[in-house]
Amino acid sequence: MSEIVIRHAVVEDAAALHRIVSQPETYTDTLQLPHPSLQLVQERLQKLQPGMQRLVACVDGQVVGDLYLEVNGRARRRHTATFGLCVDYHYRGRGVASALMQEMVSLCDSWLSVERIELTVFADNDTAVRLYQRFGFETEGVARRYAVRNGKQVDALYMARLRAA
């Protein structure tokens, strides 16, 4: 596979990101609903909230992955961040998610003064859980019947990574 390039997302990436989040394999593993609108994707790219970073992974100039990072703006939680990640189904297992994670962790550790990165992941998403564990995330709790997926309530894990002292 060609080199994976990580860069900041731009509005022109909306169609590619819409294609990724429209894949059943993507929305099944996230809290997104099926059939997202292109307009919603465009609006999210146009109106980044303060403290938010949006990265994309590209292979041969094509957007194949997305990561948003949100640093908490509340005074007593400014040392924390949360993120969401998705990869085009056809590029899974090729290092795209790892490249996005590496860049996100580097941003948090070296540039954003983030001490704690938090996430929620479906408990049965073994591939994602293993990825997060490789980057130092540990399970801190289980949320029973956290969300509905395909008509059934499923559990989620609360995970976090604390920056080494």
NORCORBEL-V661602 format. One record per run of one state. SS is the DSSP state (alpha for helix, beta for strand, coil for the rest). FROM is the first residue (numbers start at 1). TO is the last residue. If there is no record, write none. Layout:
# NORCORBEL-V661602
SS|FROM|TO  SS|FROM|TO
This chain:
# NORCORBEL-V661602
coil|1|3  beta|4|8  coil|9|10  alpha|11|21  coil|22|23  alpha|24|27  coil|28|37  alpha|38|46  coil|47|51  beta|52|59  coil|60|61  beta|62|71  coil|72|74  alpha|75|77  coil|78|79  beta|80|87  coil|88|88  alpha|89|91  coil|92|95  alpha|96|110  coil|111|115  beta|116|122  coil|123|125  alpha|126|134  coil|135|137  beta|138|149  coil|150|151  beta|152|162  coil|163|165
